Amino acid sequence: MTTPDRLALIDTLLTRPFPEDPSREGYHTSGPGHHLHALQASPDFWADRSEEMLAAAESEIEAEHAALVAELTARWGGPEQVALDPVAVSDVPTPEPVAQLAQLSGEMLVWRPDLADRWVGLAVGQGDPELPIVLFAAVGVDDLPVAAPVPAAA
């Protein structure tokens, strides 16, 4: 899948109706008020967790993340940064897809497309050291935890 393919998938998620009942297929979930989709995943690390293998996987995922951030920022302006670590340890119920992402990632970048009642987020996460590193796209309608503008690159 190419960057344009991933952008087209994000556009589809942004307009796709939310199902009444939650559904899950691998790293793809949907439910009332949300969609969460894996855009890219590294191989798992069960057989080889060497620094070289991990660095190559991280580099590939980070490059695609950066490309998508640039494209989405060109469309909708700078993202907000949402800290997910506090959500992961909070006793306060958190709506999906933020609750699931908080178990996998420490932060998410969020855009609010013009004329849309939905937000779009990107996050990179890994469930456990042996599991793949995954680049996620999230779409939701519920309020987010406190978000802050991302500082401009120097």
N, C-alpha and C positions, 0 to 999 in steps of 0.2 A: 504494500500500500504506500502510495506517495503522499507528500504533503498536500497537494490538491485533493487527493482522495479523502484524506483525513478532514480537511476543511469542508468538503461536501458532506461527510458524515455528521460533522458538527451542525451544519445547516439543517440536515434532516432531523437530528435530535431536537433542534430548536423549534421545529414546526410539528413534530410528531405528537399526536395526542397521548396523554398519559393514561395508562390502563387503570381500571378500578381496582384490580387485584395485583399484588406484587408478583413479579416473575423474575427468574434468575436463570441464566445460561452461562456458565463459566464466569468470566469477569464482566458480563453484561447484565445489568439489572434495570428494571423499570417498575414503577408503581405510582400510586397517587402522588402527583406533584413532582415527579423526578424521573430522570434517565441517567444511568451511569454506564459508560462504554469504554472498554479498553481499546485505545487507538494503536498501541504498539506494546509488545512484551518481549523481553529478552528470553533467552533459554533459561531453564532452571539451573540451579547450582548444586544439585544432588551429587553429581559425579565429579565436578571440578569447581571448587571455590577458590581457585588461585587468584592472586592479586591481578594478574594479567587478564584473566577471563572476566573478573568483576569490573576492572577498569574499562575494558572494551565495551561491555554491556552498558555501563553507566554513560560512557561517552556517546554511544549511539542514541540512547534514549534522550540524553540532555540536548544533543544536536537537533533532534526532531522537536523537542519541547521548545527550544529557542526559535526554531523556524515558525512554529505555530503561534508562539507569543508575538513574534514580529507581525505576522499576517493579521491576527485578531486585533492587535493594537492599531494597525493601519486602518482597519475597518471601524473600530469602535472607541478608539482612544486608549489611554493607559489603563491597565487593570488595577483592581484593588487586591491587596494581599490579605488573605484570611488565614489566621493562625489556627491550625487544627489540633495542635497538642493539647491546649486547654480543654477542648471538646472531648478528647479521648479520656480524660481523667475526671470529667464533670459528672455529677449525679443528675444534672438537669437533662430531661429528655431532649434529644436533638433529632430534627427531621432528616430523612434521607434526601439526597445522597450524602449529606455532610457526615452523618453518623458513621457510615461505612468508610468514607475516605479518611476520617479521623483515626481509624484503626490501621491505616496503611501509609499515611503521609503526614508530615508536620505542617504543611502549608498548601494553600491552593490560591491560584491567581484567578480573579473573577472579572468578567466584563458584563455590562448591562446593555445589550443591544438597543438601539433606538427603536421606539415604538413596540417594544416587546415587554410582556409582563413576566418574562423569564430571565434568569441569569445563566451565563455560560462559564464554567470553570475548567481549568487544567491543573492536574496534580500528577506528581510522580510518586509512586509508592511501592512498597515491598512488604508482604505479609510476614515473612520470616527469612532468615539469611539463605535458606536453600531454595526459596521460591523465586520466580521471575521478578525482575524490576518492570513495572508497568506504567505506561503513560495513559492517564485517564482523561476523558472528557466527561463533564457532568453538566446537566441542565436541571434547574429547579425553579420553583416559584416561591418557596418559603423564605422567610427572613434568614439572613446569614448571621453567624457570630460576628462580633465586631471586626470590621474590615478597615484597612488603612491603605491609602494610595501607595503604589510602589514608587520608590524614589527613582528619578530619571538616571539613566546610565551616564557615567562621566565620560 
